[in-house]
Amino acid sequence: MQYMQNRRARKPTISLRVPPKLLAEVDDLVGRTRMKSRTEFLERAIEAYVQDLRDSKVVIMKSWTEPKARAAVVKYLRRRPSAFVSEICEALGIEFELGFRVVGRLMEDGIVDRTP
């Protein structure tokens, strides 16, 4: 089966290496969903994945030592006096485990309080 395109509407072509088992699954799904081709299937899959990423929040985690994380959390709370630990971690790129540990120690030291 050949799929013809108008020269003006021609899309760029890419090559893609796919493990045989995954390709067999794609072929099965193409047949079961009555799509025209692997290309149509992959276009739809890529569009859906890109949309999911567009709609999601991507957080880049940085490598923090506890003292640096502590200083960054204190500085963050000076600008925003009230925040959830998860918000602080996302904003600063601190892993949640480290963030909760740092905030716990700041609470023990009386530097921050939990809001009711």
C-alpha positions in Angstrom: 0.0 0.0 0.0 1.4 3.4 -0.9 0.2 6.6 0.6 0.4 9.6 -1.6 0.8 13.2 -0.4 0.4 16.5 -2.0 3.9 18.0 -2.5 2.9 21.2 -0.7 1.7 19.2 2.4 4.6 16.8 2.5 5.9 16.2 6.0 9.6 15.6 6.8 10.6 12.0 6.9 12.5 10.4 9.8 13.9 7.0 10.4 13.3 5.1 13.6 14.7 1.9 15.0 12.3 -0.1 17.0 12.8 -3.5 18.8 11.1 -6.3 16.9 8.8 -7.2 19.7 7.5 -3.6 20.0 7.2 -3.4 16.2 5.0 -6.5 16.2 2.8 -5.0 18.9 2.5 -1.8 16.8 1.6 -3.8 13.8 -1.1 -5.7 15.8 -2.5 -2.4 17.1 -2.5 -0.9 13.6 -4.6 -3.8 12.4 -7.0 -3.9 15.3 -7.6 -0.1 15.2 -8.0 -0.1 11.5 -5.4 2.7 11.0 -4.0 3.1 7.5 -0.4 2.5 8.4 2.4 2.3 11.0 3.0 6.0 10.2 -0.5 7.0 11.2 -0.2 5.0 14.4 3.2 6.6 15.3 2.1 10.1 14.4 -0.9 9.7 16.7 1.2 8.2 19.5 3.8 11.0 19.2 1.2 13.7 19.2 -0.5 12.2 22.3 2.9 11.9 24.1 3.9 15.5 23.2 0.5 16.7 24.4 1.0 14.8 27.7 4.4 16.4 28.2 3.0 19.8 27.3 0.3 19.4 30.0 2.6 18.0 32.6 5.0 19.7 34.9 8.6 18.8 34.3 10.9 19.2 37.3 14.6 19.0 36.9 16.3 17.7 40.1 19.6 19.2 41.0 22.4 17.7 43.1 22.1 19.3 46.5 24.1 18.9 49.7 22.1 19.2 52.8 23.7 22.5 53.9 23.1 24.1 50.5 19.5 22.8 50.4 18.9 24.2 53.9 20.2 27.7 52.8 18.1 27.5 49.6 14.9 26.6 51.5 15.4 29.4 54.0 16.0 31.9 51.2 12.9 30.6 49.4 10.8 30.9 52.6 11.9 34.5 53.0 10.4 35.3 49.6 7.3 33.1 50.1 6.6 32.8 53.9 4.1 30.0 53.4 4.6 27.0 51.1 4.1 23.2 51.0 7.3 21.2 51.2 6.5 19.7 47.8 6.2 23.2 46.3 9.6 24.1 47.7 11.2 21.0 46.3 9.7 21.5 42.9 10.7 25.1 42.7 14.3 24.5 43.8 14.8 21.1 42.2 15.4 19.3 45.5 14.5 15.7 45.9 11.5 15.2 48.1 13.3 13.1 50.7 16.0 15.7 51.2 13.5 18.5 51.2 11.4 16.9 53.9 14.5 16.2 56.0 15.7 19.8 55.7 12.3 21.3 56.6 12.1 18.9 59.5 15.4 20.0 60.8 14.5 23.7 60.3 11.3 23.0 62.4 13.4 21.3 65.1 15.7 24.4 65.1 12.7 26.7 65.4 13.4 28.4 62.1 10.2 27.4 60.5 6.8 26.4 61.8 4.0 24.3 60.4 1.0 26.3 59.6 -2.4 25.1 61.0 
